Amino acid sequence: MTTVRLTAAEATIRFLAAQRTEIDGRTVPLFGGMFAIFGHGNVAGLGPALHAHRADLPTFRAHNEQAMAHAAVAFAKTHARRRMMACTTSIGPGATNMVTAAALAHVNRLPVLFLPGDIFAGRRPDPVLQQVEDFGDGTVSANDCFRPVSRYFDRIMRPEQLLAALPAALRVLTDPVDCGPVTLAFPQDVQTEAWAWPIAFFRPRVHRPRRPEPDAGELKAALALLKSARRPLIVTGGGVKYATAEKALADFAARRGIPVAETQAGKGSLAWDHGMNTGAIGVTGSAAANELAGRSDVVLAIGTRLADFTTASRSVFGDAVVLQLNVGAFDAAKHGAQPLVADALAGLAALDRGLGRWKAPPSWATRAGVLTRRWQRVVDGVTAAPAAGLPTDAQVLGAVNRTAGRNSIMVCAAGGLPGELHKLWRAADATSYHVEYGYSCMGYEIAGGLGAKLAAPKREVYVLVGDGSYLMMNSEIATSVALGKKLIIVLLDNRGFGCINRLQKGSGAAAFNNLLDDAAPHIDFAGHAASMGAHAATVGTIAELEAALDQARRRTVTSVIVIDTDPQRSTADGGAWWDVPVSEAPRSAAARRARDAYARNLKRQSLGG
């Protein structure tokens, strides 16, 4: 057996650099690079290994560990899980800063490889700098925080353990069902230890997506259910995008006359103006999609977790039977659904073959069309420029949507904006709409925009971010400037947490601790962004915003455009109930009204399915 003597760190990087994937018939590196913030736990081990392989596994230096991991997640999402990135940090705070991003990746089923440095496996100098000591367990380190938010976790205590650990990690990262974050905790002494590695371990491997076909029995039952439907509705989730099933879905829905509603993750699977696209569903849904959901008799959910925002806390589907086409049995069994476990593309193809000439009754598609056209008139109205006063979030996103063009990507994450975007944004394709709402993580936006730009450098990337999220994490503006990866960032300043303030008042409570009061300091967001190398400006009207956006498109450097918005107003049209518990011991008239409304809505929940 031919071997080569390498350190464990060198072997890891050489292995990762050899992995390949296939996209549109081309074989490309599976890993787009490694985000690294060096410290004493990785600079002497992984640092030299990354330097040696910088030509075939680029290293990117960020300014915040959580942010760089968000960027890695966004890179994978933009590539529909076909490509991914890795992240390495030192031990201690560098490692634990990434735990939030690992949870985000876990919830959203997105692949990222975490390689946090760890304490000494040999324990000679214990306790080392930044070591977290467990008084009753000598095997514990801070990296154990990754266990519940990783789909696969391992701690490399000997170099040769990588012969099993790295292939296991790649299996999870590329598996359609198990896909999610992987953590290989890497003790700093082990990184530098050498071993004789089989040359065959480093041969290039091409990872092609697996497409599980449906079980014959489940398919037969699914076909019988669909053929019995008089008012079927499709709910499209992120799994449609990850299976690259967008075209198949568009064709299936059009030929079968089945309206389609979109989850946050699935939005853009159909272009907004596709004839069967009725818009967003659920808490932040369109009036069209939610009315159709309430009247439907069969709901075909494709590639979705059916989380509470999608189902309006299990109240939106009325008496419909749910058919879950999902690659994961875990998701396919939710809500008492009839499962059809399969890849979305393979499952749609099997359904299409089995349905023969069946179509939904034409009157159902006609009704969907009437409701959708009515909803689009609402969208036109609420996103139009205001005659006077502070603009709303809807009016700002309308301006961005009108000026962005079809070959752009819009990135957002938390607060009130995702709800408005889900209802109102007109997505051109699956990549153009990039909202992280599985974990709804404040601070994802700018870092996520950077990851999207790294994945799709030829597309203009727009980041919509509130002042609250901006203050939580803005450091990757500097990284985007340093890397020459231009972003157009629109910062909506409503002076606090406007979304939660509205939710607080809606639950009958007094407004408290969400909006900044008059004593709070004025923050010069434009000046702050400019100090990190961005071109920055503050605008006062929608017309000024549109002019600034036009100028930003012509620039080659990241632009930040700041605009004040109204914290009290959101789009009242559309939407549905969300189960947020209200006090059973109300102390005010407003709280009593909120509790009464909550009790009425609880009766609409379908808890048996």
C-alpha positions in Angstrom: 0.0 0.0 0.0 1.4 3.4 -1.0 1.3 5.9 1.8 2.2 9.6 2.4 3.3 11.0 5.7 1.1 14.0 6.6 -0.2 15.7 9.7 -3.9 15.1 10.6 -4.6 18.7 9.6 -2.9 18.3 6.2 -4.7 15.0 5.6 -8.1 16.7 6.4 -7.6 19.6 4.0 -6.2 17.4 1.3 -9.2 15.1 1.6 -11.7 18.0 1.5 -10.0 19.5 -1.6 -10.4 16.2 -3.4 -14.2 16.0 -3.1 -16.2 16.8 -6.2 -19.8 17.3 -7.2 -21.7 17.5 -10.4 -23.8 20.6 -11.4 -25.4 21.0 -14.8 -23.2 18.2 -16.2 -19.9 19.9 -15.0 -17.7 18.4 -12.3 -16.7 21.1 -9.8 -15.2 21.1 -6.2 -17.7 20.2 -3.6 -16.3 22.7 -1.1 -16.2 26.3 -2.2 -13.6 27.1 0.4 -12.9 27.4 4.1 -13.9 30.3 6.4 -11.2 30.6 9.0 -10.6 32.8 12.0 -7.3 31.6 13.5 -6.4 31.2 17.2 -4.2 29.1 19.3 -6.4 26.1 18.7 -6.0 25.9 14.9 -3.4 28.4 13.7 -0.4 26.0 14.1 -2.3 22.9 12.7 -5.0 23.7 10.2 -3.4 27.1 9.4 -0.3 25.7 7.5 -2.4 23.0 5.9 -4.9 25.6 4.5 -1.9 27.7 3.3 -0.5 24.8 1.4 -3.8 24.0 -0.3 -5.0 27.6 -0.8 -5.1 27.2 -4.6 -7.6 24.3 -4.6 -9.4 25.1 -1.3 -9.5 28.9 -0.8 -9.4 30.3 2.7 -11.6 33.3 3.6 -11.1 35.4 6.7 -14.2 36.8 8.3 -14.7 39.1 11.2 -17.1 37.1 13.3 -17.3 33.3 13.7 -21.1 33.2 13.8 -21.3 35.4 10.7 -18.8 33.4 8.7 -20.8 30.2 9.4 -24.0 32.0 8.3 -22.2 32.9 5.1 -21.2 29.2 4.7 -24.8 28.2 5.2 -26.1 30.8 2.7 -23.5 29.5 0.2 -25.0 26.0 0.4 -28.5 27.3 0.2 -27.8 29.3 -2.9 -26.3 26.1 -4.5 -29.4 24.1 -3.5 -27.1 21.9 -1.3 -25.0 20.9 -4.3 -21.9 22.7 -2.9 -20.9 23.7 0.6 -18.2 25.3 2.7 -16.3 24.5 5.9 -15.5 26.7 8.9 -12.6 26.5 11.4 -12.0 28.4 14.6 -9.9 28.2 17.7 -11.3 26.6 20.9 -13.5 28.4 23.4 -15.5 31.5 22.3 -14.4 31.1 18.6 -16.0 27.6 18.6 -19.1 28.4 20.6 -19.8 31.5 18.5 -20.6 29.1 15.7 -23.2 27.1 17.7 -26.1 29.5 16.7 -25.2 29.1 13.0 -25.0 25.3 13.5 -28.6 25.4 14.9 -29.7 27.5 11.9 -28.2 25.0 9.5 -29.8 22.1 11.4 -33.3 23.5 11.3 -33.0 24.4 7.6 -31.4 21.1 6.7 -28.4 22.8 5.1 -24.8 21.3 4.9 -21.8 23.0 6.5 -18.7 21.4 8.0 -17.5 22.7 11.3 -13.9 22.1 12.3 -13.5 23.9 15.7 -10.2 23.5 17.4 -10.4 21.6 20.7 -8.4 21.1 23.9 -5.4 18.7 24.0 -6.2 15.1 23.5 -3.1 14.2 25.4 -4.1 16.5 28.3 -0.5 17.4 29.1 -1.0 21.1 29.7 -4.6 21.0 31.0 -6.4 23.3 31.7 -5.4 25.2 28.6 -6.4 28.7 27.7 -10.2 28.9 27.0 -10.8 25.3 28.2 -14.2 24.7 29.7 -13.8 22.1 32.5 -16.5 19.8 33.5 -16.1 18.9 37.2 -17.5 15.4 36.7 -16.5 14.5 33.2 -12.9 14.9 31.8 -14.0 14.2 28.2 -16.2 17.3 27.9 -15.1 20.5 26.1 -16.9 23.5 24.9 -17.4 21.8 21.6 -19.9 19.4 23.2 -22.3 22.4 22.7 -22.4 21.3 19.0 -23.8 17.9 19.7 -27.6 18.7 19.7 -27.3 21.0 16.7 -25.2 18.7 14.5 -26.5 16.0 12.3 -23.2 14.2 12.9 -20.6 14.8 15.6 -17.2 13.4 16.3 -14.0 14.3 18.2 -10.8 13.3 16.5 -8.5 11.9 19.3 -6.1 10.1 16.9 -5.1 11.0 13.3 -6.1 7.7 11.9 -9.7 8.2 13.2 -10.1 10.5 10.2 -10.1 7.5 7.9 -13.6 6.8 9.2 -14.7 10.2 10.4 -14.2 12.2 7.2 -16.2 9.8 4.9 -18.9 9.6 7.6 -19.1 13.4 7.6 -19.3 13.5 3.8 -22.1 10.9 3.8 -24.2 13.2 6.0 -23.3 16.4 4.3 -24.4 15.0 0.9 -27.3 12.8 2.0 -30.8 14.1 0.9 -32.4 13.0 4.2 -29.7 13.4 6.8 -28.3 16.6 5.3 -27.3 19.2 7.8 -24.3 20.5 9.8 -21.4 18.2 10.7 -19.0 18.9 13.5 -15.5 17.3 13.8 -14.0 18.7 17.0 -10.3 18.8 16.3 -7.9 18.8 19.4 -5.0 21.1 18.7 -2.3 18.6 19.4 -3.9 16.0 17.1 -4.0 18.5 14.3 -0.2 18.5 14.3 0.4 14.8 14.7 1.7 12.9 11.6 0.7 9.5 10.3 1.3 7.4 7.1 -1.9 7.9 5.1 -3.0 5.6 2.2 -2.7 7.6 -1.0 -6.0 6.1 -2.1 -7.7 8.0 0.7 -7.2 11.2 -1.2 -8.4 10.2 -4.7 -11.1 12.5 -6.1 -14.7 11.4 -5.3 -17.7 12.8 -7.1 -20.9 13.1 -5.0 -24.1 13.0 -7.0 -27.5 13.6 -5.4 -29.4 10.4 -4.5 -33.0 10.4 -5.7 -35.1 7.8 -3.8 -38.1 6.5 -5.7 -41.5 6.1 -4.0 -42.6 2.8 -2.5 -45.2 1.1 -4.7 -47.8 0.8 -2.0 -47.4 4.4 -0.8 -47.6 5.5 -4.4 -50.8 3.6 -5.1 -52.5 5.1 -2.0 -51.3 8.6 -3.0 -52.7 8.3 -6.5 -56.1 7.1 -5.2 -56.2 10.0 -2.8 -55.4 12.6 -5.5 -57.8 11.1 -8.0 -60.6 11.5 -5.4 -59.8 15.2 -4.9 -62.2 17.9 -6.1 -60.3 20.8 -4.6 -56.6 19.8 -4.4 -53.8 22.3 -3.3 -50.1 21.9 -3.6 -47.9 23.4 -0.9 -44.3 23.7 -2.1 -41.4 23.7 0.3 -37.6 24.0 0.2 -37.3 20.3 -0.8 -38.5 21.2 -4.3 -35.5 23.4 -4.7 -33.0 21.0 -3.2 -34.3 18.3 -5.6 -34.1 20.8 -8.6 -37.8 19.9 -9.2 -39.0 23.5 -10.0 -39.6 22.8 -13.7 -41.4 19.5 -13.0 -43.6 21.2 -10.4 -44.5 24.1 -12.8 -45.5 21.6 -15.5 -47.3 19.3 -13.2 -49.4 22.1 -11.6 -50.3 23.6 -15.0 -51.3 20.4 -16.7 -53.2 19.0 -13.7 -54.9 22.3 -12.9 -53.8 22.3 -9.2 -53.1 25.7 -7.5 -49.8 26.0 -5.7 -49.1 27.8 -2.4 -45.5 28.6 -1.2 -43.8 28.2 2.1 -40.9 30.6 3.0 -38.3 28.0 1.9 -40.3 27.0 -1.2 -41.0 30.6 -2.4 -39.7 31.0 -5.9 -40.1 27.4 -6.8 -42.7 28.8 -9.2 -42.2 32.3 -10.7 -44.6 34.7 -9.1 -46.5 35.1 -12.4 -46.9 31.4 -13.1 -50.6 30.7 -13.8 -51.1 28.3 -10.8 -49.0 30.2 -8.2 -51.4 31.6 -5.6 -48.7 33.0 -3.4 -47.6 32.5 0.2 -49.4 30.3 2.7 -50.0 30.4 6.4 -49.4 33.1 9.0 -47.7 35.4 6.5 -49.7 34.1 3.6 -51.7 35.6 0.8 -55.5 35.9 1.1 -55.7 33.7 -2.0 -53.6 30.8 -0.8 -55.1 30.8 2.6 -58.7 30.8 1.4 -57.9 27.9 -1.0 -56.2 26.0 1.8 -59.3 26.4 4.0 -61.5 25.1 1.2 -59.3 22.3 -0.1 -60.0 18.6 0.4 -56.5 17.3 -0.4 -53.3 19.1 0.3 -50.2 17.7 -1.5 -47.3 19.0 0.6 -44.0 18.7 -1.3 -40.6 19.0 0.5 -41.9 20.9 3.5 -41.6 20.5 7.3 -45.1 22.0 7.7 -43.9 24.2 10.5 -46.3 26.4 12.4 -46.0 29.4 10.2 -47.0 27.3 7.2 -50.0 25.6 8.8 -51.1 28.7 10.8 -50.4 26.6 13.9 -52.4 23.7 12.4 -55.5 25.8 11.6 -55.2 26.7 7.9 -56.1 23.4 6.2 -59.6 23.0 7.5 -60.8 19.4 6.9 -58.3 18.6 4.1 -56.4 15.3 4.0 -52.6 16.0 3.8 -50.4 14.0 1.5 -46.8 14.5 2.3 -44.3 13.9 -0.5 -41.0 14.2 1.3 -37.6 12.5 1.0 -37.5 12.1 4.8 -39.9 9.7 6.5 -39.6 11.9 9.6 -41.3 14.8 7.8 -43.6 12.7 5.7 -45.4 11.4 8.8 -46.2 14.8 10.3 -49.7 16.1 10.8 -51.2 12.7 10.4 -50.4 12.9 6.8 -50.5 10.1 4.2 -46.8 9.6 3.5 -45.1 9.4 0.1 -41.4 9.0 0.9 -39.4 10.0 -2.2 -37.2 12.6 -3.8 -39.5 15.5 -4.9 -38.5 15.2 -8.6 -38.9 11.4 -8.6 -42.1 11.5 -6.6 -43.7 14.1 -8.9 -42.7 12.1 -12.0 -44.3 8.9 -10.5 -47.5 10.8 -9.6 -47.6 12.3 -13.0 -47.3 8.9 -14.7 -49.9 7.3 -12.4 -52.6 10.0 -12.8 -53.1 9.4 -16.4 -55.6 11.9 -17.8 -56.8 13.1 -14.4 -57.2 16.8 -13.8 -58.7 18.9 -11.1 -62.1 20.3 -11.9 -61.7 23.4 -14.1 -63.9 25.4 -11.7 -61.3 25.0 -8.9 -58.5 26.4 -11.1 -60.8 29.2 -12.2 -61.6 30.1 -8.5 -57.8 30.1 -7.8 -57.2 32.5 -10.7 -59.8 34.9 -9.5 -58.5 35.0 -5.9 -54.9 35.3 -7.1 -55.6 38.3 -9.4 -57.4 39.9 -6.6 -54.4 39.4 -4.3 -52.0 40.8 -6.9 -54.0 44.0 -6.9 -53.6 44.2 -3.1 -49.8 43.7 -3.6 -49.7 46.5 -6.1 -51.5 48.8 -3.6 -49.5 48.1 -0.5 -46.1 48.2 -2.2 -46.7 51.5 -4.0 -44.9 54.6 -2.9 -46.7 56.6 -0.2 -48.1 60.0 -0.8 -46.6 61.3 2.4 -45.2 60.2 5.8 -42.8 57.5 6.7 -42.8 54.5 4.3 -43.8 51.1 5.5 -41.6 48.0 5.1 -43.9 46.9 2.3 -43.4 50.1 0.4 -39.6 49.8 0.8 -39.5 46.2 -0.4 -41.8 47.2 -3.3 -39.2 49.7 -4.5 -36.4 47.2 -4.2 -38.5 44.5 -6.0 -39.3 46.9 -8.9 -35.7 48.0 -9.4 -33.8 44.8 -8.7 -34.4 43.0 -12.0 -35.0 39.3 -12.5 -31.3 38.2 -12.3 -30.9 39.2 -8.6 -31.0 37.6 -5.2 -32.8 39.1 -2.2 -31.5 38.0 1.2 -33.4 38.5 4.5 -33.9 36.6 7.8 -35.7 37.9 10.9 -38.1 40.5 12.3 -41.1 41.9 10.4 -39.5 41.9 7.0 -39.8 38.1 6.2 -43.5 38.3 6.8 -43.9 41.1 4.4 -41.6 39.5 1.9 -43.4 36.2 2.0 -46.7 37.9 1.2 -45.5 40.6 -1.2 -42.1 39.8 -2.9 -42.4 38.8 -6.5 -39.8 36.1 -7.0 -38.5 35.4 -10.5 -36.9 32.0 -9.8 -35.9 29.6 -7.0 -32.5 31.3 -6.3 -33.9 34.9 -6.3 -35.7 34.5 -3.0 -33.3 33.8 -0.1 -35.1 34.2 3.3 -33.8 32.2 6.3 -37.0 31.7 8.3 -36.6 28.2 9.7 -34.5 29.6 12.6 -35.5 33.2 12.0 -32.0 34.3 13.1 -31.3 38.0 13.5 -27.8 38.8 12.2 -28.0 36.3 9.3 -28.8 38.9 6.7 -25.5 40.6 5.8 -23.4 37.5 6.3 -26.0 35.5 4.3 -25.8 38.0 1.5 -22.0 37.5 1.4 -22.5 33.7 1.2 -25.0 34.1 -1.6 -22.6 36.4 -3.5 -19.8 33.9 -3.1 -22.1 31.3 -4.6 -23.5 33.4 -7.4 -21.0 36.2 -8.2 -22.7 37.2 -11.4 -26.0 37.9 -9.7 -26.7 41.2 -7.9 -27.4 40.5 -4.2 -29.7 42.7 -2.3 -29.8 42.4 1.5 -32.9 43.8 3.4 -32.1 44.2 7.0 -33.7 46.0 10.0 -31.8 48.2 12.4 -32.1 45.6 15.1 -30.4 42.9 13.0 -27.9 45.3 11.7 -26.8 46.2 15.2 -26.5 42.5 16.1 -24.2 41.7 13.2 -22.8 44.0 10.6 -19.1 43.0 10.5 -19.2 41.2 7.2 -19.7 44.5 5.4 -16.0 44.8 5.9 -15.4 41.2 4.7 -17.5 41.9 1.5 -15.4 45.0 0.8 -12.1 43.1 1.5 -13.2 40.2 -0.8 -14.5 42.5 -3.5 -17.9 40.8 -3.2 -20.4 43.6 -3.8 -23.7 43.7 -1.9 -26.5 46.2 -2.0 -27.8 46.5 1.5 -31.0 48.4 2.3 -31.3 49.1 6.0 -34.8 49.8 7.3 -34.6 51.9 10.5 -37.7 51.7 12.6 -35.8 52.5 15.8 -36.1 49.1 17.5 -37.8 45.8 17.3 -41.0 46.9 15.5 -42.2 43.4 14.7 -42.1 42.2 18.3 -43.5 45.5 19.5 -46.6 44.8 17.3 -46.8 41.2 18.6 -46.5 42.4 22.2 -49.4 44.9 21.8 -51.4 42.3 19.8 -51.3 39.9 22.8 -52.8 42.6 25.0 -49.7 43.7 26.7 -48.3 47.3 27.0 -45.5 48.3 24.6 -42.3 47.7 26.5 -38.6 47.2 25.9 -38.8 46.9 22.1 -38.7 50.3 20.5 -36.0 52.8 21.4 -37.2 55.8 23.4 -36.3 59.4 22.9 -33.3 59.1 25.3 -31.6 56.5 23.1 -28.6 57.7 21.1 -29.0 58.6 17.4 -27.1 56.0 15.4 -25.5 57.2 12.2 -25.9 53.9 10.3 -24.6 55.4 7.0 -21.5 56.7 8.8 -20.9 53.4 10.5 -21.2 51.4 7.2 -18.9 53.9 5.4 -16.3 53.4 8.1 -16.1 49.7 7.0 -15.4 50.7 3.4 -18.9 50.6 2.0 -20.5 53.4 0.0 -23.3 54.6 2.3 -26.2 57.1 2.1 -29.4 58.0 3.9 -32.5 58.6 1.9 -35.9 60.0 3.0 -38.4 58.9 0.4 -39.2 56.0 -1.9 -38.2 58.1 -4.9 -34.8 58.8 -3.3 -34.4 55.1 -2.5 -35.1 54.1 -6.1 -32.5 56.6 -7.3 -30.0 55.3 -4.8 -30.6 51.7 -5.8 -30.0 52.7 -9.4 -26.7 54.2 -8.5 -25.7 51.3 -6.3 -26.2 48.9 -9.2 -23.6 50.9 -11.2 -21.0 50.7 -8.4 -18.5 47.9 -7.9 -18.3 48.3 -4.1 -20.8 47.3 -1.4 -23.5 50.0 -0.9 -25.6 50.6 2.2 -28.8 52.6 1.8 -30.5 53.7 5.1 -34.2 54.7 5.2 -36.5 55.4 8.1 -39.7 53.3 8.2 -42.9 53.3 10.2 -42.6 50.8 13.1 -46.4 50.6 13.7 -47.7 49.5 10.3 -47.6 46.2 8.6 -49.7 44.6 5.8 -53.1 43.8 7.3 -54.3 41.9 4.2 -53.8 38.2 4.0 -52.2 36.3 6.8 -53.6 33.8 9.3 -53.5 33.0 13.0 -50.3 32.2 14.9 -50.4 30.4 18.2 -48.6 32.7 20.6 -49.9 32.0 24.2 -51.8 34.8 25.9 -52.1 35.2 29.6 -54.9 33.2 31.3 -55.1 35.9 34.0 -55.6 39.1 32.0 -55.1 42.4 33.9 -56.6 44.8 31.4 -59.4 45.2 28.9 -56.9 44.8 26.0 -55.5 41.6 27.6 -59.0 40.2 28.1 -59.9 40.8 24.5 -56.6 39.1 23.4 -57.3 36.1 25.6 -60.9 35.7 24.3 -59.6 35.8 20.7 -56.9 33.3 21.6 -59.4 30.9 23.0 -61.6 31.1 19.9 -58.6 30.4 17.6 -57.5 27.4 19.7 -60.8 25.7 18.7 -59.7 25.9 15.1 -56.6 23.9 15.6 -56.5 20.4 14.1 -54.4 18.5 16.7 -55.3 15.0 15.5 -53.6 15.5 12.2 
